[in-house]
Amino acid sequence: MKYSDQQRIQRIYDNAVKLCEYIIDNQIKKEDLLEETTLQWLVTTPLYNIGEHAYNLSKDYKEAHRNIQWAMIAGVRHRLVHDYDGTNWNIIADVVFNELPILINQLKEILDVD
């Protein structure tokens, strides 16, 4: 299915929010993510989806929203997919616990969500 940029942004936002809500609702800590394979599997699917949609945004859209690190977001997905065994879970935990909330706030502005 071909998605519009707006649909992709909505999907990125929805995946990010759902992942963060799950982390909060289940009181998951960074240390838990570093140690538990099941949690690592759990976060990879939303991160894959976020990265895939970010990668496929139009060049014009990415340029219009340069404050968001689109290449980095897509890079996380590529790294997880193509070098899963070499994944540095400290970096992924930082993404989940530190960068994802920032991205959600940036996307809220784009989507005009409260």
Backbone as JSON, one array per atom type, in Angstrom:
{
  "sequence": "MKYSDQQRIQRIYDNAVKLCEYIIDNQIKKEDLLEETTLQWLVTTPLYNIGEHAYNLSKDYKEAHRNIQWAMIAGVRHRLVHDYDGTNWNIIADVVFNELPILINQLKEILDVD",
  "N": [[0.84, -1.19, 0.0], [0.51, 2.19, -0.79], [1.43, 4.97, 1.01], [0.53, 8.27, 2.02], [2.52, 11.14, 2.89], [1.42, 12.34, 5.15], [-0.1, 10.24, 6.2], [1.96, 8.49, 6.81], [3.34, 9.95, 8.79], [1.37, 9.99, 10.76], [1.26, 7.27, 11.36], [3.86, 6.83, 12.31], [3.76, 8.44, 14.59], [1.64, 7.17, 16.02], [2.72, 4.58, 16.5], [4.96, 5.27, 18.04], [3.79, 6.5, 20.28], [2.21, 4.37, 21.31], [4.23, 2.54, 21.97], [5.68, 3.98, 23.93], [3.64, 4.33, 25.83], [3.2, 1.67, 26.56], [5.64, 1.04, 27.76], [5.59, 2.8, 29.95], [3.14, 2.09, 31.24], [3.71, -0.51, 32.03], [5.79, -0.18, 33.68], [8.46, -0.39, 32.83], [11.94, -0.36, 32.92], [15.06, 1.1, 31.85], [17.13, -0.69, 32.4], [15.76, -3.1, 32.43], [15.13, -3.42, 29.74], [17.67, -3.71, 28.7], [18.37, -6.2, 29.65], [16.38, -8.16, 29.17], [15.4, -10.33, 26.77], [12.85, -10.74, 25.67], [11.6, -8.24, 25.98], [13.26, -6.77, 24.34], [12.61, -7.84, 21.86], [10.0, -6.97, 21.8], [10.19, -4.15, 21.55], [11.38, -3.86, 19.09], [9.65, -4.23, 16.84], [7.82, -1.93, 16.76], [9.82, 0.01, 16.41], [10.96, -0.79, 13.97], [8.77, -0.27, 12.27], [8.42, 2.51, 12.63], [10.88, 3.44, 11.67], [10.81, 2.5, 9.02], [8.63, 3.91, 7.91], [9.59, 6.51, 8.25], [11.85, 6.46, 6.6], [10.63, 6.25, 4.11], [9.3, 8.63, 3.73], [8.63, 11.51, 1.7], [11.21, 13.31, -0.02], [10.84, 16.07, -0.09], [9.1, 16.46, 2.08], [10.7, 15.67, 4.24], [12.68, 17.62, 4.06], [11.16, 19.87, 4.61], [10.72, 19.53, 7.25], [13.12, 19.63, 8.81], [14.06, 19.67, 11.39], [13.68, 17.28, 12.56], [15.3, 14.2, 12.95], [15.4, 12.43, 10.48], [17.03, 10.64, 8.98], [18.5, 9.39, 10.96], [16.48, 8.1, 12.37], [15.51, 6.3, 10.45], [17.87, 4.92, 10.16], [18.15, 3.53, 12.56], [16.21, 1.57, 12.26], [17.24, 0.19, 9.99], [19.6, -0.75, 11.06], [18.68, -2.45, 13.11], [17.32, -4.38, 11.59], [19.22, -5.37, 9.75], [21.51, -5.94, 11.19], [20.95, -7.36, 13.52], [22.02, -9.14, 15.48], [24.24, -7.72, 16.18], [23.32, -5.58, 17.59], [23.46, -2.74, 19.6], [22.24, -2.54, 22.58], [22.22, -0.59, 24.51], [22.18, 1.78, 23.06], [19.72, 1.49, 21.73], [18.02, 1.46, 23.95], [18.45, 4.07, 24.87], [17.31, 5.43, 22.72], [14.62, 4.59, 22.95], [13.91, 5.44, 25.58], [14.77, 8.1, 25.77], [14.9, 9.53, 23.26], [12.55, 8.92, 21.84], [10.32, 10.11, 23.27], [10.88, 12.8, 22.68], [10.62, 12.84, 19.9], [7.9, 12.24, 19.71], [6.78, 14.61, 20.75], [7.66, 16.43, 18.8], [6.26, 15.47, 16.59], [3.67, 15.83, 17.46], [3.37, 18.58, 17.15], [3.49, 18.82, 14.36], [1.24, 17.29, 13.64], [-0.65, 18.63, 14.98], [-1.67, 17.89, 17.52], [-2.96, 17.52, 20.81]],
  "CA": [[0.0, 0.0, 0.0], [1.21, 3.47, -0.87], [0.96, 5.9, 2.02], [0.9, 9.67, 1.88], [3.39, 11.6, 3.97], [0.61, 12.56, 6.34], [-0.42, 8.93, 6.76], [3.21, 7.96, 7.4], [3.58, 10.68, 10.04], [0.4, 9.5, 11.74], [1.68, 5.91, 11.76], [5.05, 6.99, 13.16], [3.27, 8.97, 15.86], [0.86, 6.14, 16.71], [3.65, 3.55, 16.98], [5.79, 5.84, 19.11], [2.93, 6.69, 21.47], [1.86, 3.06, 21.85], [5.41, 1.97, 22.6], [5.94, 4.71, 25.17], [2.57, 3.99, 26.79], [3.45, 0.31, 27.05], [6.8, 1.15, 28.65], [5.14, 3.47, 31.17], [2.1, 1.29, 31.89], [4.3, -1.72, 32.58], [6.9, 0.26, 34.54], [9.7, -0.95, 32.3], [13.1, 0.52, 33.09], [16.13, 0.9, 30.87], [17.86, -1.91, 32.78], [14.93, -4.23, 32.0], [15.29, -3.56, 28.29], [19.02, -4.2, 28.44], [18.57, -7.57, 30.13], [15.33, -9.1, 28.82], [15.25, -10.54, 25.33], [11.45, -10.57, 25.29], [11.37, -6.8, 25.84], [14.0, -6.33, 23.15], [11.76, -8.21, 20.73], [8.8, -6.14, 21.86], [10.44, -2.78, 21.06], [11.9, -3.81, 17.72], [8.6, -4.09, 15.83], [7.45, -0.52, 16.57], [10.97, 0.76, 15.87], [11.01, -1.12, 12.54], [7.7, 0.46, 11.59], [8.74, 3.93, 12.68], [12.0, 3.66, 10.76], [10.38, 2.26, 7.63], [7.81, 5.05, 7.47], [10.47, 7.69, 8.16], [12.68, 6.27, 5.41], [9.82, 6.4, 2.9], [8.74, 9.98, 3.56], [9.18, 12.19, 0.52], [12.35, 14.21, 0.2], [10.29, 17.4, 0.2], [8.56, 16.45, 3.44], [11.85, 15.64, 5.15], [13.31, 18.94, 4.01], [10.27, 20.84, 5.25], [10.76, 19.26, 8.7], [14.53, 19.29, 9.04], [14.37, 19.58, 12.81], [13.57, 15.87, 12.94], [16.44, 13.44, 12.43], [14.82, 11.34, 9.69], [18.04, 9.65, 8.6], [18.83, 8.64, 12.16], [15.32, 7.25, 12.66], [15.56, 5.21, 9.47], [19.09, 4.17, 10.43], [17.88, 2.59, 13.66], [15.48, 0.45, 11.65], [18.15, -0.57, 9.14], [20.56, -1.43, 11.95], [17.98, -3.56, 13.77], [16.96, -5.41, 10.61], [20.36, -5.95, 9.04], [22.6, -6.31, 12.1], [20.26, -7.59, 14.79], [22.93, -9.74, 16.45], [25.23, -6.72, 16.59], [22.61, -4.44, 18.14], [23.9, -2.17, 20.87], [20.98, -2.28, 23.28], [22.32, 0.69, 25.22], [21.73, 2.81, 22.12], [18.28, 1.31, 21.54], [17.36, 1.91, 25.19], [18.47, 5.54, 24.84], [16.31, 5.84, 21.74], [13.28, 4.35, 23.5], [13.63, 6.2, 26.79], [15.14, 9.52, 25.67], [14.64, 10.15, 21.96], [11.17, 8.72, 21.4], [9.44, 11.18, 23.77], [11.16, 14.04, 21.94], [9.99, 12.66, 18.59], [6.44, 12.36, 19.89], [6.47, 16.04, 20.88], [7.85, 17.06, 17.49], [5.17, 15.04, 15.72], [2.45, 16.49, 17.95], [3.32, 19.9, 16.51], [3.17, 18.61, 12.95], [-0.11, 16.76, 13.55], [-1.51, 19.53, 15.76], [-2.3, 17.04, 18.53], [-2.71, 17.96, 22.2]],
  "C": [[0.88, 1.24, 0.0], [0.6, 4.43, 0.14], [1.36, 7.32, 1.65], [1.84, 10.03, 3.02], [2.6, 11.78, 5.26], [0.22, 11.24, 7.01], [0.81, 8.31, 7.44], [3.5, 8.64, 8.73], [2.62, 10.2, 11.12], [0.8, 8.11, 12.24], [2.92, 5.96, 12.64], [4.61, 7.43, 14.55], [2.55, 7.88, 16.66], [1.76, 5.04, 17.28], [4.49, 4.05, 18.15], [4.99, 5.99, 20.4], [2.6, 5.35, 22.1], [3.05, 2.41, 22.56], [5.71, 2.67, 23.92], [4.89, 4.41, 26.22], [2.79, 2.61, 27.38], [4.59, 0.33, 28.07], [6.36, 1.74, 29.99], [4.15, 2.6, 31.94], [2.66, 0.05, 32.57], [5.55, -1.44, 33.42], [8.24, -0.36, 34.13], [10.81, 0.09, 32.45], [14.14, 0.18, 32.03], [16.87, -0.42, 31.14], [17.09, -3.16, 32.34], [15.13, -4.49, 30.51], [16.68, -4.1, 27.94], [19.19, -5.68, 28.74], [17.57, -8.59, 29.58], [15.1, -9.18, 27.31], [13.81, -10.31, 24.87], [11.11, -9.09, 25.1], [12.1, -6.25, 24.62], [13.19, -6.66, 21.9], [10.55, -7.29, 20.65], [9.05, -4.74, 21.27], [10.87, -2.75, 19.6], [10.81, -3.61, 16.67], [8.15, -2.64, 15.67], [8.6, 0.3, 15.99], [11.17, 0.46, 14.39], [10.0, -0.27, 11.78], [7.97, 1.96, 11.54], [9.83, 4.24, 11.66], [11.62, 3.5, 9.3], [9.56, 3.43, 7.1], [8.65, 6.32, 7.34], [11.32, 7.63, 6.89], [11.91, 6.6, 4.13], [9.08, 7.73, 2.79], [9.36, 10.63, 2.34], [10.33, 13.11, 0.93], [11.86, 15.61, 0.59], [9.77, 17.49, 1.63], [9.69, 16.49, 4.47], [12.54, 17.0, 5.2], [12.46, 20.0, 4.7], [10.27, 20.69, 6.77], [12.16, 18.8, 9.08], [14.9, 19.15, 10.51], [14.27, 18.15, 13.34], [14.66, 15.08, 12.22], [15.98, 12.2, 11.65], [15.83, 10.25, 9.36], [18.43, 8.79, 9.8], [17.71, 7.65, 12.52], [15.31, 6.05, 11.72], [16.77, 4.32, 9.72], [18.93, 3.16, 11.56], [17.19, 1.35, 13.11], [16.42, -0.43, 10.83], [19.14, -1.36, 10.0], [19.91, -2.64, 12.62], [17.71, -4.71, 12.8], [18.19, -6.13, 10.08], [21.52, -6.36, 9.93], [22.03, -6.59, 13.48], [21.19, -8.16, 15.85], [23.98, -8.76, 16.95], [24.6, -5.49, 17.23], [23.2, -4.02, 19.47], [22.63, -1.74, 21.62], [21.03, -1.05, 24.15], [21.82, 1.82, 24.33], [20.22, 2.71, 21.91], [17.52, 1.77, 22.77], [17.35, 3.43, 25.26], [17.43, 6.08, 23.87], [14.91, 5.73, 22.36], [12.97, 5.28, 24.66], [13.9, 7.69, 26.68], [14.68, 10.18, 24.38], [13.18, 10.04, 21.53], [10.21, 9.76, 21.98], [9.65, 12.52, 23.06], [10.49, 13.98, 20.57], [8.48, 12.82, 18.69], [6.04, 13.83, 19.99], [6.64, 16.78, 19.56], [6.69, 16.72, 16.56], [3.83, 15.62, 16.16], [2.28, 17.85, 17.29], [2.92, 19.77, 15.04], [1.7, 18.21, 12.79], [-1.14, 17.65, 14.24], [-2.37, 18.74, 16.74], [-1.98, 17.61, 19.9], [-2.05, 16.91, 23.02]]
}
